[in-house]
Amino acid sequence: MCLIDAMTNRYIIPATPDHLTDLQHISRQTFVEAFAADNSEENMRHYLEERLSAAQLSTELSNPDSAFFFVLDEDAIAGYLKLNFNTAQTEPMGNTHVEIERIYVLRAFYGKQMGQALLEQAFQTARESNASFIWLGVWEHNYRALRFYEKNGFVAFDRHPFILGDDVQTDILMKREL
């Protein structure tokens, strides 16, 4: 457990297969909060059922080349982070890169530095794995996230498709040297 703020009892903890129910709940809730207003109900439902199902998340939690972390405010899960190493990365970047596949915070915790704490955890974990770069994909219309990553030293280097139901969207790939 990593204490991030003693005054407010905020912590970051690793998520394990025992946390599957909590992970599925926070994954679904944050994804809906972030993207439901800009996507069809059918495409959202399809993504939640396929990509954030208990079976899929269980497989991801069990992958030794992925790591999940929760950020807690007191005892409440405020957000989560998923990192991918080696062949778990969604693009073949090799062992000198670590991917942030997901970093989400509940809307109720926006502005409370929870996303920044998760990002710092990502940097620390990537450094501990001797990575040279950390990278991610962010939806081209997610302007809030784009500003957040740019503020934290990420630069765009490519694009790739993100499939949400029957909608092929574009993610901007961004990376930062560690």
C-alpha positions as CSV (number, residue, x, y, z in Angstrom):
1,M,0.0,0.0,0.0
2,C,1.3,3.4,-0.9
3,L,0.1,6.4,1.1
4,I,-0.4,9.4,-1.1
5,D,-1.9,11.9,1.3
6,A,-1.8,11.4,5.1
7,M,-4.1,14.3,5.8
8,T,-6.9,12.7,3.7
9,N,-6.1,9.0,4.0
10,R,-5.6,8.5,0.3
11,Y,-3.9,5.4,-0.8
12,I,-2.9,3.4,-3.9
13,I,-3.0,-0.3,-3.6
14,P,-2.4,-3.1,-6.1
15,A,-5.6,-4.8,-7.4
16,T,-5.5,-8.6,-7.4
17,P,-7.8,-11.3,-8.7
18,D,-9.6,-11.1,-5.3
19,H,-10.7,-7.6,-6.3
20,L,-12.6,-8.7,-9.4
21,T,-16.0,-7.4,-8.3
22,D,-14.6,-4.0,-7.3
23,L,-12.6,-3.7,-10.5
24,Q,-15.6,-4.5,-12.6
25,H,-17.7,-2.0,-10.8
26,I,-15.2,0.9,-11.0
27,S,-14.3,0.0,-14.6
28,R,-17.9,0.2,-15.8
29,Q,-18.9,3.2,-13.7
30,T,-15.9,5.3,-14.8
31,F,-16.2,4.3,-18.5
32,V,-19.9,5.3,-18.5
33,E,-19.2,8.6,-16.8
34,A,-16.5,9.4,-19.3
35,F,-18.1,8.3,-22.5
36,A,-21.8,7.7,-22.4
37,A,-22.8,11.2,-23.4
38,D,-20.8,11.0,-26.6
39,N,-21.6,7.4,-27.7
40,S,-24.7,5.4,-28.5
41,E,-26.3,3.3,-25.7
42,E,-25.9,0.2,-27.9
43,N,-22.2,0.7,-28.4
44,M,-21.7,1.4,-24.7
45,R,-23.6,-1.7,-23.8
46,H,-21.5,-3.8,-26.2
47,Y,-18.2,-2.5,-24.8
48,L,-19.3,-3.0,-21.2
49,E,-20.4,-6.6,-21.9
50,E,-17.3,-7.5,-24.0
51,R,-14.4,-5.6,-22.7
52,L,-15.4,-5.0,-19.1
53,S,-17.1,-8.3,-18.4
54,A,-16.1,-10.3,-15.3
55,A,-14.5,-13.0,-17.5
56,Q,-12.4,-10.5,-19.5
57,L,-11.3,-8.6,-16.4
58,S,-10.4,-11.9,-14.6
59,T,-8.2,-12.8,-17.6
60,E,-6.5,-9.4,-17.5
61,L,-6.0,-9.5,-13.7
62,S,-4.4,-13.0,-14.1
63,N,-2.0,-11.8,-16.8
64,P,1.6,-11.5,-15.3
65,D,2.4,-8.8,-17.9
66,S,-0.4,-6.5,-16.6
67,A,-0.8,-4.7,-13.3
68,F,-3.8,-3.0,-11.8
69,F,-3.9,-0.4,-9.0
70,F,-6.8,1.3,-7.1
71,V,-6.6,4.8,-5.7
72,L,-8.6,4.9,-2.5
73,D,-10.1,7.9,-0.7
74,E,-10.6,6.6,2.9
75,D,-12.1,3.2,2.0
76,A,-13.8,4.2,-1.2
77,I,-12.3,3.3,-4.5
78,A,-12.0,6.6,-6.4
79,G,-10.3,5.3,-9.6
80,Y,-8.0,2.7,-11.1
81,L,-5.0,2.2,-13.4
82,K,-4.1,-0.7,-15.7
83,L,-0.5,-1.1,-17.0
84,N,0.7,-3.5,-19.7
85,F,4.2,-4.8,-20.1
86,N,5.9,-6.8,-22.9
87,T,3.4,-8.7,-25.0
88,A,0.3,-7.5,-23.0
89,Q,0.7,-4.1,-24.7
90,T,-2.0,-3.3,-27.2
91,E,0.7,-2.3,-29.7
92,P,4.0,-4.1,-30.0
93,M,6.4,-1.7,-28.3
94,G,8.8,-4.1,-26.7
95,N,10.2,-4.4,-23.2
96,T,11.5,-0.8,-23.1
97,H,8.0,0.6,-23.0
98,V,5.1,0.3,-20.6
99,E,1.5,1.0,-21.6
100,I,-1.1,2.8,-19.6
101,E,-4.1,1.0,-21.0
102,R,-6.6,2.5,-18.6
103,I,-6.5,5.3,-16.1
104,Y,-10.0,6.4,-14.8
105,V,-11.3,8.3,-11.9
106,L,-14.9,8.7,-10.8
107,R,-16.3,12.1,-11.6
108,A,-17.0,12.8,-7.9
109,F,-13.2,12.8,-7.4
110,Y,-12.3,15.1,-10.3
111,G,-10.0,17.9,-9.2
112,K,-8.7,16.0,-6.2
113,Q,-5.4,14.8,-7.7
114,M,-6.5,11.2,-8.0
115,G,-5.6,10.9,-11.6
116,Q,-2.2,12.5,-10.9
117,A,-1.6,10.0,-8.1
118,L,-2.4,7.1,-10.5
119,L,-0.1,8.6,-13.2
120,E,2.7,8.9,-10.7
121,Q,2.2,5.3,-9.7
122,A,2.4,4.4,-13.4
123,F,5.7,6.3,-13.7
124,Q,7.1,4.6,-10.6
125,T,6.1,1.1,-11.7
126,A,7.5,1.7,-15.2
127,R,10.8,2.8,-13.8
128,E,10.9,-0.2,-11.5
129,S,10.6,-2.4,-14.6
130,N,13.5,-0.6,-16.2
131,A,11.3,0.9,-19.0
132,S,12.6,3.8,-21.0
133,F,9.2,5.1,-22.1
134,I,5.6,5.0,-20.9
135,W,2.8,5.4,-23.5
136,L,-0.9,5.4,-23.9
137,G,-3.8,5.9,-26.3
138,V,-6.4,8.6,-25.7
139,W,-9.5,9.2,-27.7
140,E,-9.0,12.2,-30.0
141,H,-12.1,13.9,-28.7
142,N,-11.2,13.4,-25.0
143,Y,-9.8,17.0,-24.7
144,R,-9.7,16.9,-20.9
145,A,-7.4,13.8,-20.9
146,L,-5.3,15.1,-23.8
147,R,-4.6,18.3,-21.8
148,F,-3.8,16.2,-18.7
149,Y,-1.3,14.1,-20.5
150,E,0.3,17.0,-22.3
151,K,0.7,18.8,-19.0
152,N,2.5,15.7,-17.7
153,G,5.1,15.7,-20.6
154,F,3.4,13.2,-23.0
155,V,3.8,13.9,-26.7
156,A,1.7,12.5,-29.6
157,F,3.6,10.0,-31.9
158,D,0.9,8.0,-33.8
159,R,-2.7,7.0,-33.9
160,H,-4.6,3.7,-33.8
161,P,-8.2,2.6,-34.0
162,F,-10.4,2.0,-30.9
163,I,-13.5,-0.1,-31.5
164,L,-16.6,0.8,-29.5
165,G,-19.3,-1.4,-30.7
166,D,-19.8,-0.7,-34.4
167,D,-18.0,2.7,-34.1
168,V,-14.3,2.8,-35.2
169,Q,-12.8,5.7,-33.2
170,T,-9.3,7.2,-33.3
171,D,-7.0,7.1,-30.3
172,I,-4.0,9.4,-30.3
173,L,-0.9,7.5,-29.1
174,M,1.2,9.6,-26.7
175,K,4.4,8.7,-24.9
176,R,6.9,10.2,-22.4
177,E,10.5,9.3,-21.7
178,L,11.1,8.2,-18.2
